[in-house]
Amino acid sequence: MDLTQLIGNIPSAVIALALGAVICFAGYRVRKAGIMLTGALLGFSLASDIAVRFLDQSTAAIIGVAAAVLVALFCSWLYDAGIFVFCGACGALFASGLLESADLESWLRIVILLAVFVAVGFLALKFVRPVMILATGFSGASSILSSLLLMGVAIPAGLVQLAVMLVLAAVGIGVQFATTR
């Protein structure tokens, strides 16, 4: 079995769970890789979503990959821009988990997520370490909970899920504050 087959056999929920745990418990320590990865994902998503409206699928994918590389490098070179994008995306990820159960129009959901993205990004520029630890703790906990639910772990909906997520976030935030300077 080669590496491609091995990776192909790993369910995506397991990968999301592992990434969520890294983000929740070590988000500040892996900030440089996280900044580049978040920039790449943002660049790919935006560029390919726009390009697919005007071009065929394969050309849109190529444009998405090129944008992913450029935005990742931009976020790496301009550290402040990277912090803004990384923390803003973590905040928006957490907010989107909270908004899942809300019955909102799609445009309103987008406006709320964009506002959270910008607000958390600006706060992160002012208070880098604490905001980054809080943003990664909460978004990582949200990802862990979502992954566990996708894997079929029975966690009662509503307040129990919120409590589990908040406990995970609190532990992750505590670990990050204790293990970073």
Backbone as a ProteinNet text record, in pm:
[ID]
protein_1_A
[PRIMARY]
MDLTQLIGNIPSAVIALALGAVICFAGYRVRKAGIMLTGALLGFSLASDIAVRFLDQSTAAIIGVAAAVLVALFCSWLYDAGIFVFCGACGALFASGLLESADLESWLRIVILLAVFVAVGFLALKFVRPVMILATGFSGASSILSSLLLMGVAIPAGLVQLAVMLVLAAVGIGVQFATTR
[TERTIARY]
86.1	0	90.8	64.5	144.2	76.8	144.2	96.9	-37.3	-55.2	-180.7	-298.1	-281.9	-389.7	-415.2	-309.4	-324.3	-403.4	-365.9	-437.1	-580	-600.9	-735.5	-827.1	-771.1	-852.3	-887	-827.7	-857.2	-981.4	-1084.3	-1204	-1175.4	-1243.8	-1218.8	-1251.7	-1345.7	-1379.5	-1262	-1183.4	-1066.6	-960.4	-940.2	-844	-890.9	-1019.6	-1073.8	-1060.6	-1079.6	-1064.4	-920.1	-825	-683.9	-645.7	-688.3	-658.4	-726.5	-849.6	-920	-847.2	-795	-720.8	-592	-521.7	-399	-432.3	-538.5	-577.3	-619.1	-699.6	-752	-641.9	-550.6	-451.9	-314.4	-287	-155.6	-164.9	-276.9	-298	-193.8	-155.3	-55.8	81.7	114.3	245.9	260	149.5	155	103	114.1	54.9	111.9	241.3	299.1	245	239.8	181.4	31.9	-33.4	-176.2	-205.3	-120.3	-137.2	-125.5	-24.6	-6.9	-121.1	-160.6	-268.7	-400.6	-429.9	-553.4	-552.8	-440.3	-429.4	-449	-389.8	-405	-550.5	-614.9	-755.1	-845.5	-821.6	-900.8	-878	-753.1	-721.1	-781.3	-768.5	-824.4	-976.4	-1039.7	-1186.4	-1241.8	-1191	-1242.5	-1214.2	-1090.2	-1053.6	-1126.8	-1134	-1200.1	-1351.2	-1410.3	-1554.5	-1590.3	-1506.1	-1531.5	-1500.7	-1388.7	-1346.5	-1442.8	-1503.1	-1592.3	-1719.1	-1749.6	-1866.6	-1840.7	-1713.3	-1678.5	-1600.5	-1537.3	-1449.5	-1489.9	-1428.8	-1459	-1394.8	-1435.3	-1395.5	-1244	-1176.9	-1033.1	-953.8	-994.1	-926.3	-949.2	-1069.5	-1099.9	-1015.3	-992.7	-909.7	-764.4	-714.8	-577.1	-564.1	-661.5	-660.6	-668.3	-749.4	-760.2	-628.3	-556.4	-427	-325.5	-325.2	-233.4	-264.6	-392.7	-431.7	-396.4	-411	-376.8	-229.6	-143.4	0.5	30.7	-27.9	-1.4	-50.2	-171.9	-225	-148.2	-109.1	-29.3	104.4	169.8	296.5	276.9	168.6	136.9	118.2	42.1	17.6	144.9	234.8	360.6	454.6	464.6	554.8	506.6	378	321.6	254.6	331.1	286.8	157.8	145.3	23.4	-98.7	-83.5	-194.8	-228.3	-126.7	-148.8	-221.4	-183.3	-250.8	-396.5	-420.9	-557.4	-640.3	-587.2	-660.1	-678.5	-572.7	-579.5	-679.8	-665.7	-755.2	-897.1	-910.4	-1043	-1113.2	-1039.2	-1097.6	-1134.5	-1051.8	-1085.1	-1211.6	-1223	-1343	-1466.8	-1454.1	-1567.3	-1604.7	-1505.3	-1532.7	-1613.4	-1574	-1647.2	-1789.3	-1801.2	-1933.7	-2022.9	-1965.6	-2048.3	-2102.6	-2025.7	-2075.2	-2191.6	-2183.1	-2293	-2416.9	-2395.7	-2507.1	-2574.9	-2518.3	-2575.9	-2722	-2755.2	-2891.8	-2985	-2928.3	-3010.5	-3073.1	-3198.9	-3270.6	-3257.6	-3147.1	-3119	-3112	-3142	-3123	-2973.6	-2940.4	-2799.3	-2721	-2778.9	-2707.1	-2676	-2769.6	-2748.5	-2638.8	-2638.9	-2534	-2396.9	-2387.4	-2261	-2216.9	-2310.4	-2277.8	-2226.8	-2292.8	-2249.8	-2110.7	-2087.7	-1956.8	-1848.2	-1878.1	-1780.4	-1750	-1852.1	-1831.4	-1745.6	-1771.4	-1690.8	-1546.5	-1530.2	-1397.5	-1317.5	-1377.2	-1308.3	-1282.4	-1381.8	-1366.4	-1256.3	-1258.6	-1156.5	-1019.2	-1015.2	-888.2	-826.2	-908	-855.7	-814.6	-893.1	-855.1	-722.4	-704.1	-580.4	-459.2	-476.7	-364.4	-325.4	-421.5	-395.9	-340.5	-398.1	-361.1	-330.6	-216.2	-186.6	-202.8	-123.3	-120.1	-254.8	-314.5	-439.4	-554	-565.1	-674.4	-651.3	-526.5	-498.4	-526.6	-490.4	-516.7	-666.9	-740.2	-885.8	-951.2	-913	-974	-944.5	-819.8	-787.1	-848	-856.9	-919.2	-1065.1	-1138.9	-1281.7	-1305.8	-1232.4	-1256.7	-1209.9	-1100.2	-1056.1	-1155.4	-1211.1	-1313.1	-1436.7	-1475.7	-1590	-1563.2	-1441.5	-1404.8	-1401.5	-1350.3	-1347.8	-1489.6	-1578.8	-1717.6	-1784.1	-1767.5	-1825.7	-1772.3	-1643.1	-1582.9	-1636.1	-1648.7	-1702.9	-1845.5	-1923.9	-2061.6	-2063.9	-1974.7	-1966.4	-1923.4	-1843.9	-1797.7	-1902.5	-2014.8	-2123.6	-2125.3	-2042.5	-2043.7	-2174.6	-2247.5	-2378.2	-2362	-2374.7	-2372.7	-2506.5	-2586.5	-2718.8	-2709.4	-2804.2	-2805.1	-2839	-2816.1	-2854	-2748.5	-2792.7	-2703.8	-2590.9	-2614.1	-2508.6	-2393.7	-2426.7	-2321.8	-2247.4	-2320.9	-2257.9	-2165.5	-2209.8	-2127.8	-2001.4	-2013.8	-1897.2	-1798	-1849.2	-1761.7	-1693.2	-1766	-1706.7	-1601.6	-1625.6	-1527.1	-1400.9	-1418.5	-1303.3	-1225.3	-1298.7	-1233.6	-1157.7	-1218.4	-1153	-1025.4	-1029.7	-909.8	-803.1	-843.4	-748.4	-685	-766.9	-715.9	-621.9	-659	-572	-438.7	-441.1	-316.6	-229.9	-291.3	-212.8	-151.6	-227.8	-171.5	-60.4	-75.6	24.8	152.7	143.3	259.8	324.6	277	340	383.7	479.6	527.5	467
-117.4	0	123.7	214.2	336.9	447.4	560	670.2	725.2	730.6	782.1	694.9	563.5	472.7	484.7	496.6	510	635.8	747.7	873	864.4	798.1	782.9	702.3	615.6	532.9	602.2	716.2	789.3	874.5	854.6	936.8	1084.2	1171.7	1315.4	1364	1300.3	1341.1	1317.9	1213.7	1185.3	1293.4	1333	1439.5	1570.1	1599.3	1721.9	1718.7	1602.3	1588.3	1616.2	1559.8	1581	1728.5	1789.3	1930.9	2018.1	1984.8	2059.2	2052.2	1933.6	1917.7	1999.8	1999.6	2079.8	2227.9	2272.5	2413.6	2449.5	2364.1	2392.1	2396.4	2301	2286.8	2346.2	2376.2	2429.7	2536.5	2604.5	2703.1	2813.1	2862.6	2969.6	2918.9	2798.7	2742.3	2715.4	2681.2	2649.7	2766.2	2886.1	3002.8	3028.2	3009.7	3038.3	2942.9	2815.1	2718.7	2745.5	2778.3	2808.8	2931	3031.6	3153.3	3122.1	3046.1	3012.1	2923.2	2824.6	2734.9	2809.3	2896.7	2973.9	3066.5	3131.2	3216.1	3136.3	3017.8	2933.1	2889.8	2848.4	2806.8	2922.6	3038.9	3156.1	3195.8	3199.2	3233.6	3135.8	3007.1	2905.7	2916.5	2925.5	2929.2	3048.5	3166.2	3286.5	3286.1	3257.2	3262.3	3156.2	3034.5	2929.7	2950.4	3000.9	3028.5	3137.4	3237.8	3344.1	3295.2	3226	3181.9	3080.4	2994.8	2891.4	2952.7	3074.2	3142.6	3185.5	3203	3253.9	3154.2	3056.1	2963.2	2819.1	2723.5	2583.4	2541.1	2424.6	2376.3	2360.7	2303.2	2278.9	2409.6	2505.2	2635.3	2708.5	2699	2761.9	2700.4	2569.7	2503	2550	2567.2	2615.6	2757.8	2841.4	2978	2974.6	2884.9	2870.5	2830.9	2737.9	2694.7	2808.8	2881.8	2995.4	3100.7	3129	3226.3	3174.8	3045	2986.2	3009.5	2985.5	3005	3152.9	3240.1	3384.1	3437.9	3401.7	3452.9	3393.5	3265.5	3204.8	3276.4	3305.2	3377.9	3520.5	3585.3	3720.9	3722.1	3624.8	3618.1	3586.4	3509.8	3477.4	3597.9	3667.4	3782.3	3897.5	3922.7	4031.5	3968.6	3952.5	3879.7	3937.1	4069.1	4129.6	4092.1	4090.5	4047.9	3901.7	3821.8	3680.7	3661.1	3738	3729.2	3770.3	3876.9	3923.7	3813.3	3753.2	3649.3	3524.9	3480.1	3357.5	3370.8	3476.1	3493.4	3525.4	3605.8	3635.7	3510.1	3423.1	3298.1	3205.9	3199.7	3117.8	3169.5	3300.6	3359.1	3331.2	3344	3316.8	3168.8	3080.3	2936.9	2906.2	2963.7	2943.1	2999.3	3119.8	3182	3101.1	3043	2964.1	2839.9	2783.5	2670.2	2710.4	2830	2879.2	2912.9	2958	2999.5	2884.5	2763.5	2648.7	2626.4	2638.2	2610.5	2730.6	2848.4	2968.1	2967.9	3004.3	3010.4	3151.7	3175.7	3308.2	3301.4	3413.4	3424.7	3409.6	3356.5	3333.4	3463.7	3571.8	3699	3753.1	3732.8	3779.5	3697.3	3567.8	3480	3525.3	3558.2	3603	3735.6	3827.7	3957.4	3938.2	3852.1	3826.8	3765.2	3664.5	3599.6	3695.6	3781	3879.9	3979.9	4022.1	4115.7	4051.6	3924.6	3853.8	3841.1	3805.7	3792.4	3921.9	4033.9	4163.2	4203.1	4186.2	4226.8	4146.5	4015.5	3931.7	3959.3	3981.2	4013.9	4141	4246	4371.7	4356.8	4285	4261.6	4186.1	4090.6	4012.5	4099.4	4199.3	4288.6	4370.3	4401.6	4482	4396.4	4278.3	4189.1	4050.3	4033	3914.2	3784.1	3764.2	3635.1	3597.7	3682.5	3639.5	3617.3	3704.4	3687.1	3562.5	3538	3419.3	3292.5	3292	3174.9	3155	3260.3	3247.8	3203.1	3265.6	3231.3	3086.7	3043.1	2905.7	2805.3	2841.5	2752.3	2726.9	2834.4	2819.1	2752.1	2793.5	2733.2	2587.9	2556.9	2417.5	2330.5	2381.7	2306.3	2283.8	2384.1	2370.5	2263.8	2261.4	2160.3	2020.3	2009.3	1878.8	1827.6	1912.9	1871.6	1829.9	1909.6	1875.4	1742.6	1720.5	1595.3	1475.9	1491.3	1381.7	1348.7	1450.9	1428.2	1359	1398.9	1333.4	1186.9	1158.2	1020.5	935.2	995.3	919.6	916	996.9	1002.8	1070.4	1004.4	1055.2	1157.8	1283.6	1393.1	1463.8	1466.7	1529.3	1672.6	1708.5	1841.9	1949.2	2073.4	2186.5	2223.8	2239.4	2287.8	2191	2062.6	1965.1	1982.8	1997.9	2019.8	2150.4	2254.1	2381.8	2367.7	2295.4	2274.9	2196.6	2092.1	2012.2	2100.3	2181.7	2268.8	2371.6	2428.8	2528.5	2467.3	2344.7	2276.1	2246.3	2194.8	2169.5	2299	2406.6	2535.2	2582.8	2571.5	2615.5	2536.5	2406.8	2324.1	2361.6	2375.6	2413	2548.2	2644.6	2778.9	2773.3	2697.2	2682.2	2620.1	2515.9	2450.8	2549.7	2625.7	2720.1	2830.6	2886.1	2990.6	2933.6	2807.9	2747.2	2709.2	2682.6	2631.3	2733	2856.3	2959.5	3077.3	3151.5	3269.3	3393.9
0	0	0	-94.3	-98.1	-17.3	-5.6	76.9	27	-104.9	-160.4	-119.2	-124.8	-82.7	66.6	144.2	289.1	323.9	263.9	288.7	238.5	125.2	70.1	159.7	243.3	332.6	464.1	491.2	614.8	591.9	671.2	653.2	681.2	609.1	625.6	765.7	834	970.5	1065.5	1040.5	1123.8	1101.7	976.8	946	1009.8	997.7	1058.5	1209.8	1270.9	1415.5	1456.9	1383.6	1415.6	1398	1289.4	1268.3	1373.6	1408.7	1512.5	1645.6	1678.9	1804.5	1802.9	1690.3	1680	1694.3	1627.7	1635.6	1777.4	1841.1	1974.3	2080.5	2076.8	2184	2152.8	2025.4	1989.5	1881.3	1871.9	1766.5	1763.1	1878.6	1882	1840.3	1878.3	1843.6	1693.6	1627.1	1484.1	1400.1	1453.4	1388.3	1249.3	1229.3	1097.4	991.3	1024.2	930.3	913.7	1022.4	1016.5	933.1	945.1	866.6	717.9	681.1	539.3	489	567.6	526.1	513.4	608	602.4	481.8	455.8	337.2	209.6	204.3	86	66.4	173.7	162.8	121.8	179.8	145.7	-0.4	-42.7	-181.2	-280.3	-251.8	-341.1	-348.2	-232.8	-229.3	-305.8	-275.2	-340.6	-490.6	-528.5	-670.2	-751.6	-701.8	-780	-785.4	-675.9	-676.9	-777.9	-789.1	-886.4	-1028	-1045.7	-1178.2	-1239.3	-1157.2	-1209.8	-1271.6	-1236.1	-1294.1	-1437.7	-1474.3	-1605.8	-1691.1	-1628.5	-1698.6	-1666.8	-1737.1	-1708	-1575.9	-1527	-1394	-1379.2	-1479	-1465.6	-1467.2	-1549	-1550.4	-1418.9	-1365.2	-1236.3	-1125.8	-1132.2	-1032.2	-1041.6	-1162	-1180.9	-1126.7	-1156.1	-1103.9	-951.2	-895.9	-750.8	-687.3	-748.4	-695	-701.2	-812.9	-824.4	-717.9	-697.8	-595.1	-456	-433	-303.3	-271.7	-368.5	-347.5	-322.4	-402.9	-388	-254	-213.5	-86.7	31.3	23.4	130.1	145	34.6	39.4	90	46.4	92.7	244	294.3	438.9	515.9	456.1	521.6	522.6	410.3	400.6	487.1	482.4	561.9	683.3	787.8	906.3	964.4	966.8	1019.7	936.5	805.2	719.5	747	768.1	798.8	930.5	1030.7	1161.3	1146.9	1071.9	1048.6	982.9	876.6	803	889.2	956.1	1036.3	1151	1230.7	1345.5	1300.4	1195.9	1143.2	1094.9	1025.8	977.4	1093.8	1196.7	1314.7	1381.9	1394.7	1453.8	1370.6	1238.2	1148.8	1151.3	1162.4	1171.6	1297.1	1408.8	1532.9	1521.8	1467	1452.5	1359.3	1255.3	1163.7	1234	1326	1404.2	1493.5	1549	1632.5	1549.8	1426.4	1340.9	1267.7	1276.9	1206.1	1241.5	1366.6	1409.3	1391.3	1365	1347.3	1208	1201.9	1075.1	1018.2	948.2	893.1	741.1	679.6	535.3	504.7	388.5	356.2	350.2	301.4	294.2	433.7	528.5	664.6	732.6	707.6	762	711.4	583.1	524.4	585.7	604.7	665.1	807.8	884.4	1022.7	1025.1	940.8	937.4	891.9	795.4	750.9	861.4	935.3	1046.6	1155.6	1187.2	1287.1	1238	1110	1049.6	1067.3	1031.1	1037.9	1184	1270.5	1411.1	1480.1	1463.9	1528.2	1466.4	1335.2	1269.5	1324	1340.3	1395.6	1542.1	1620.1	1759.8	1768.3	1677.8	1678	1647.7	1563.5	1534.3	1656.6	1739.3	1859.3	1974	1992.8	2103.9	2046.8	1985.3	1906	1984.7	2087	2156.5	2219.4	2302.6	2365.8	2266.9	2167.2	2070.3	1986.3	1947.4	1867.8	1948.1	2074.6	2158.6	2175.9	2201.8	2216.7	2086.3	1974.8	1845.7	1807.9	1824.8	1787.9	1886.2	2013.1	2111.3	2079.3	2053.3	2022.9	1888.3	1783.9	1652.5	1648.8	1717.1	1723.7	1797.1	1906.6	1980.9	1895.5	1819	1728.7	1623.3	1570.4	1470.9	1531.1	1653	1720.2	1738.7	1786.8	1809.2	1678.1	1572.9	1442.6	1391	1406.6	1360.9	1438.6	1569.9	1650.8	1609.5	1580.4	1536.1	1399.7	1309.4	1178.3	1190.4	1291.8	1313	1382.9	1419.8	1479.3	1630.4	1695.1	1841	1882.5	1970.8	2012.4	2123.9	2086.6	2183.9	2168.5	2273.9	2262.5	2212.3	2126.8	2066.4	2169.7	2130.3	2214.4	2315.4	2438.9	2544.6	2576.7	2560.3	2589.2	2490.2	2361.8	2262.1	2288.2	2323.8	2354.7	2475.6	2577.8	2697.9	2664.4	2583	2542.8	2467.8	2376.1	2299.6	2389.5	2483	2572.7	2665.1	2711.5	2795.3	2713.9	2591.2	2504.4	2479.3	2451	2425.3	2549.2	2665.5	2789	2814.8	2793.3	2813.4	2711	2584.1	2480	2505.4	2545.5	2576.3	2695.8	2797.5	2914.6	2879.5	2796.9	2754.1	2676.8	2586.6	2506.7	2592.8	2685.8	2772.2	2860.6	2904.8	2992.2	2918.3	2787.6	2716.2	2623.8	2625.1	2539.4	2625.7	2574.7	2645.7	2586.2
[MASK]
+++++++++++++++++++++++++++++++++++++++++++++++++++++++++++++++++++++++++++++++++++++++++++++++++++++++++++++++++++++++++++++++++++++++++++++++++++++++++++++++++++++++++++++++++++++

